């Protein structure tokens, strides 16, 4: 991977740069514990330079033709697609996710750039308005300015695409803060920007820790913030945005339920439940980590889930036989191990897992706890690991009460053979994404975001583009003649 040599630096104003103080961050491969390489660590001065570059570029880019933006987004997609094998390997090594999941991430990112390229070609939509009598009114969407985009480490290419693509389509310029845990895939967007011949400063990429992100969100020249990550950091981002009344989109945590009724095929249901909690080693904000299962089938479904969990193969993410990768960071490993200890203290019934795997790498066993009370911390708190907790229900109202017993509202799933009952359950669930009799299908033209502690604002679809704009209304008399200048003595 010789291209990594250039893509270990910050990308500011169409140039690759070392950090202003020469600082670097060592990046660890989570499957082996070995160092993958180093990346420049952005200082406050570097963030200032990136925001200033984006600010200078905004005037021209915000006025660029819709065809120009559409071509740029397609060119970014072409560049990523042309480097598919390399970027998939880079993602698998840096994140630890199995190569098939890394392939899906790359494909999702490419599809997102192409989708917003099509929207960009149509130009920003005008807003319908009924004008008062005798007046002409026009409402139009304008880009907000420099967009500060902060993305997490679990789906770096995908979440970057969800923010960068609509921001550019809207006419914003961007400063992307890549995670200091998994920066290498996102840094390829610098080369993609050059390949797309984007003007200097339209796309800038910095890598750094909390101080870097905090300075970016507080910067006086930033006109929009879009953040995906933890609730703790999200609160800080919200405070920073509130100080200057900057529009902000927050996509935060989740503790999503999956309701399974007794009239479903158990093997089909077990496949969906297992896929929804063990994909990406459970490091998914919408992971359905709370199983609410009808009592009549609970034991039978539990046994199938245990079998699927114990059949998962842990190992080298580049080996296609691997089906469960490691936790991506040492900090996340420590957090999951802490919840194993909490489960023991609470006396939860463990069906399988609950241990760290000995040897190199940050692996834990896929874990299931049965009949977990809603007072348990494992029921209420986001773990962000391959940990499933289950509870039983006998009546629909009980299932809904258990499912809704959370401060989060990002996702929910209903598996039910009775279509009318499934529809009633889905209609009662307060979540940004509800899947009925399917796994978690996510697509560029859809919608992503949550209620409650899961944040606010929406990504993907037309709403994702509109989030980077605000509305200007222009009103004038329908018949208007400029007044004659008054005579002067």
N, C-alpha and C positions, 0 to 999 in steps of 0.2 A: 504494500500500500504506500507507494512513494508519494502519492498526492497528499497524504496526511502531513507531510513535512510543511507544506504551505498552510494547510488547514488546521494548524495548531495555534494560529495567531488570531488576534481580533480582526474583524473586518469593518473598517470605518472609511467612509468616503471612497469606496471602490479600491481600497488599498489594504493589504494584509500588514498588520502592525504588531510588534511586541508591545507588552504593557509598558506604561510610562515609567514604571519603577523596575522593570525587568522581572517582575514576579511571575511565577508559574504555579499551576496546580497539577499534582500527579493524579492520573486517572487509573483506577483499578478495574481489572476484569473480574466481575463478581463470581464467575464460575471457577476461577483458579486462584484468585487472590493475588495474582501477579500484576505488575504495572503495565498498562497498555501504552502509555506515553504521557506527555505533559502538554498543557495548554496554557496560553497566556492568561493571566488573572487581571481583570480590568480594575483599575483604580477609579476614584472619583474624577480625576482629570480625564481618564479615557472615556468615561460616561459623558462628561461634558463635551468632549470632542465629537462623540457619536451623535448626541442630540443636536449639537450645532450643525453638523453635516446634514442631518435630516431636516433641520429647520431651513437651511439655505436651499435645499432641494425642493421644499414643499411648494413654493410659488409656481414653479414651472410644472412640476408633476401634477399638481391639483388642477391645472388647466390643460393637461395633455388630452389628446383625442382618445375617445373610447377605443378606437382600433389599436392605438399604441399600447394601452394598458392590457387589452386582450392578447395582443401578440407577446407581450412580456411574460404574462402568466403562462401562456402555452409554451414559451421558450424555457421557462423554469421547469415545467413538467417534462419537457423533452430532455433537458439536462439530467434531471434525476432519473428518468427512465433509462437513459443511455448508460448510467452508472449503476444500474440496478444491482448486479451481483456484488459489486464492491460495497455499496451502501447497506445492503442487507447483511453482509458479513460484519461490517462495522457496527451496525445496530445490535446484532446478536452478541458480539464480543463485548460491547460497551454496556448494554443493558442486561445481558445474560439470558434474554428470552430465546426460546427455541427458534431455529431458523425459519420454520414455517410461519411463525408469528411475526418475525421480522419482515418477511416477504409481504405479509398482509399490511403491515405498517407502511411500507414503501408504496404499495399499490394504492392504499387509501390516500396518502399524501398526493400522489400524482393525480388521482381522480379529483381531489379537492381543487388543485390549481387549475385543472381543465374546466371544472364546473364554474369557478369564478371568472375564468377567462371568457366563458360564454356570457355570463351576466355582464361583465365589463363591456363586451362588444355592444350591448344594448344601451349603454350609458346609464347614468343614475336616473331612477324613476322620478317623475314629477308626482306631486301629491294631489289627488282630486280635491276640488274645493267648489262650493256653491257661492258665487259672488253676490254681494248685496246689489240692489238695483242701482244702475248708473255707474257701476265700478267694474274695473278689470282687475282680477286677482291671479297671481301666479305663486304657487308654492313649489319649491325645489329643494333637493337635498344637496348639501355641500359637505365636503370632507372636513373632518374636525381638526386636522393638523398633524403634528408629530404623534405617532402612536407608540406608546411603550408597551411592549408585548413580553410577558413573563410566563415561561412555560415550564412544566414539571419534567421529571426524569423518567416517567413510566412509559410515555409514548412521544418521544421528542420530535420525530419527523412529522407525525400526524398532528399533534397539537400545534406545532409551529405552522403547519399548512392551514389549520382552522383559523388562525389569526392573521398570518402574513397575506394569504391570498385575498380575503375580503378587504383588508386594509388597503392593499395596493389597488384593487378593483375600484374602491371608493375614491381613490385619489390621495390617500394619506401616504406619508413617508413613515418608515418604521425604524425603531431600535428594538431588536430582539435580544432579550437576555436569555441565553441558553443556560440550562442547569449546569452547575459545576460538577455534577456527578456523571452526566451523560452528554457531553458537548459535541462529540465528534461527528455525528450524523448531521446535526443542525449546521455546523460550520460549512458543510458542503453547499449550503444556500448562498454563501459568498461567491463561490465559483459559479453557481447557477445565475446569480445576478450579473456577473461579468459576461457569461455566455449569452444572457438575454439582452446585453448591451443597455442595461438600466443606467440612467444618469447617475453621476456621483452623488452619494448621500441618500438615495431613495431607500436602499436597504443597508442597514448597519447591524452588526452582530457583536455583542460583548458576552463574556463569560465571567462569572464571579459569584460570590456568596451573598449573604444577607445585606451587607453594607452596599454592595453594588446595586442590588435591586432596590433598596430603600432610597438611594440617591436618585436613581432613575425615576421612581414614582413621585419624588418630591421636586423634580426639576421644573423650573418656571416655564420652559419652552414646550413641555409636553402637554398636548391637548386631548389625549385619550389614553386610558389605561385599560388593558385587558390582561387579567391574571387567572391562571389556573394553578391550584395548589392547595395547601392545607388551610384549615380554618384559622389557625393561629396567625399565619402570615397574611391571610386574606383580611383579617381585622386591621392589621397595620396598613395594608394597602388602602383600605377604605378610609382610614383616618387621614392618610396622606392626600387622597383624592378630595376629601371633604374640606380640607384646609384651603384648597383653591377652586372648589366647585368644578372639578374635572370629571367628565363622564367616565364611568368605570363599569366594566363587566367582570363579574366574579363567578368562577366555576370552582366550587369548593368540594367538600367531602360528601360521602354518602354512606348509608347503612341500609342498602336496598333489600326489600323483601321479595321472596318468590313463593307464591301460594300454589300448592299442588293439591288438587281435588282427587277424590277416590275413584273417579270414573275415567282416569287417563291410563294409557299404556305405561307401565312402570319403567320399562327399559328406555323408552323415548324420554320420559320425564327425567330419569336419572342422568341421561346424556346431557340434557339441557342444564340441569342443576349443576352438574360437575363442570361443564364448560364455562358456566357463568361465574364460578368461584375460583377455579384453578387456572384459567387462562392468565398468562403473564404473572404466574405465581400469586394470583390474588391481588396484584398491585394495580387495581382498576377502580376508579372512583365510583363507578356504577355497579361494581361486583355485587351480585345478589348473595350477600353473606348471611342473610337470615332466612331460613327455610321454614315456612308455615305449612305443615302437611296435615291432611285430614287423618284423623286418628286410625281409621280402619286400615290404612295402607302404610302407616308410619314405619313399622318394623320392617316390612318388605322393601320399602324405599330406602331405608337406612342401610340395609344389607347390600343393596345394589350400589349405593354410593360408596360404602366402604370398599367394595370390590374395585370400583373404578379408581378411587384414590390410591389404593395399594398397587394398582397396575401401572400407575404413572412411572415413567422412567426418568430419573434425574441423571444429568451428566453434561457433557460438552454441548453447548447450544448449537454448534456447527454440525453435530452428528444428528442426522435425520431421525434416528431412533429415540432421541431425547424428546420427551413430551412435557417436562416440568423443569423450568430453569431455576436459578437461585434468586434470592432476594437481591435487589440491585445495589443496595448500599449497606455498609456496616451499621449505620444508624438504624436502618429499617430492620435489619436482623436483630439488633438489640431490642427494638420495640416489640417485635413479634415474640421473642423469647420472654419478654416481660408479661405478655398476655398469657403465655403458657403457665407462668408462675401464678398469675391471678386466677386462672381457671382451677389450678390445684388448690389454692387457698379457698376458693368458693365451693369446692367439692363438686365441680361439674363432671358429668358422666362422659368420659372420653371414649369414643368408638374406635378411633384410630389416630395415629400421628401424635402431635404434641411435643416433638423433640427436634433438636438441631441434629443435622447429619454430620458425623465425624469425618474428618479429612479436610482437604482444601476446599475453598469456595464457601459461599454464604447460603447453603442449602438448609431448608427445614422440611420436615415431612408434611404432606398434605393432611389436614387435621379436621376432625368432625366431633362436635360435642352435641349430645342429644338431650332433649327435654330441658332446655336452658330457660330459667325464669327470666321474665322481662326486667327484673331488678339487677340482673348480672351486668357487670361492666362489658363483658363480651357481647351481650345482646345490644347494648346501647352505644358503644363506642366503635369508631372506625378503626380496624386493625391494619388493613392494607397488607394482607398476606393471605396465604392459602388456608384460611380458617373459616369453617362453616359452623354456625350454631342453628339448632332446630327447636321447634315447638310444635305441639299438636293442637288441632281444633276439631270441634264436633259440629259447629253451626257456622253459616256464612258470616253472621255478625261477629262471631268470635274471631274468625280468620281476619276480617277487616280490622278489628280492634288491635290484634297482634301486629298486623302489617303496618298500621298507622302509628304504632307506639314508638315514634322516633321524632327527633328534631329535624332530621334530614328529609329531603324530598327530591332526590335526583332521578332515581329509577325504581321500577317495580315490574314484576312479571306475574302473570296469571296463567296456569296450566289447568284447563278444565274441559272435559268432553261435552258438557252442556253449553252450547253457544250463548244462550240467553243468560245463564248464570254467570258465565265468564264476562259477558258484556256489562252486567250489573256490577260485578266486582271491579272491573276496570274503571267504570264511571265513578266509583266511590273513592278511588285511590288518588291522593294528592301528590303527584310526582310529575316531573318534567317530561319523563319518557316512560310509557307503560307498554310493555310487550305482552300480547295475548297469544298463547299457543305457539310461541317461537322463541328462539334465542335472541340475544341482543344484536339486532340488525341496526347498523348506523350507516348513514349515507350522506353525501355532500348536500343534497337538496332538502334534507330533513331538518330537524331542530335538536339543539342540545342545550341543556341548562336545567336548573332546579328551583324548588321552593324551599323556604325556611333556611336552615343552616347550610343548604347546598348552594346558596348564592342567588344571584339574580342576573338578568340579561340572558340573551340567547346567542348561541353560535350556530353556524351552518345555515343553509338556505338563504333566502332573501333577507331575513332578519339579521343574519350574521354580517351582511354587507351594510345594512342600515345602521347597525350599531356603531359604525365608524363615520357616521354623518349626523348632521343636524339640519333642521328645516329653516329656510329663509322664505318669508312671505313678502311679496311686492304688490302693493295696491295703488291703483291710479284711477282717475275718472275714465269712463269709457270714451267720452268725447272730451278731449282736452287740448286746449291751445295755450301755449306759453303766454303769460301776461305781457303786455307791452311795457317796456321800461318807462318809468315816470320821467317826465321832462325835468331837466335841471336848469336853474337860472344861469 
